[in-house]
Amino acid sequence: MLRIGVLVSGGGTNLQAIIDRIEDGTISNAEIVSVVSNKENAYALERIKKYNIEGRCIKPRDYKSRKEFSIALKDHFLSLDIDLIILAGYLVVLSEDFVKAFPNKIMNIHPSLIPSFCGDGYYGLKVHQGVIDRGIKVTGATVHFVDEGTDTGPIILQKAVDVRSDDTPEVLQRRVMEEAEWIIFPEAIKLYSENRIEVEDNKVIISE
Ligand code: GRF
């Protein structure tokens, strides 16, 4: 059984999509062991109550330094024997030390087709605003492993979504979630739980 730890900051709709695929048996070989938020009032922590998933808040402000925060977070997941860490809308930048402790074991979802509209400054609605401002016709979402850079790790899955001429950032954000994020994030976790993902030369190879 793959033991999953999740990091969240907000609403947790991606987390919900993953829980749904575990509940309906699509992902049969994994369990969510712990959900950690950096915000006490994140709705994601509310969502998990009815599934009996352990939730807690670990936030930088409670520690003397970023380093100590990072060690606490790392120790939390290590003590639970976590196999895979999912960033499901997590707005804290992870330290190099944390990322190095879990090589190719941290997955993130980004709401664009990397390498477009990603990297520093591209988060939340800013991504979709950038897409609309540039007038591109196709955007999407990307699931990737997390390395020391911002949105630079090996790409696992991508899915395209059409941009419409009357889209607002909010409308586009919702479509990217519904048509891409909520589909490919659970899919990537399923592949991982089936041991079908390998990384070679910073590239992901998915076996049949
Ligand atoms: C999503 O748009 C995701 O792509 C980004 O953060 C947002 C999280 O939304 N990384 P939610 O908390 O899963 O609803």
Boltz pocket constraint, residues with backbone or C-beta under 6 A from the ligand:
constraints:
  - pocket:
      binder: B
      contacts: [[A, 10], [A, 11], [A, 12], [A, 13], [A, 14], [A, 15], [A, 87], [A, 88], [A, 89], [A, 90], [A, 109], [A, 110], [A, 111], [A, 124], [A, 177], [A, 181]]
      max_distance: 6.0
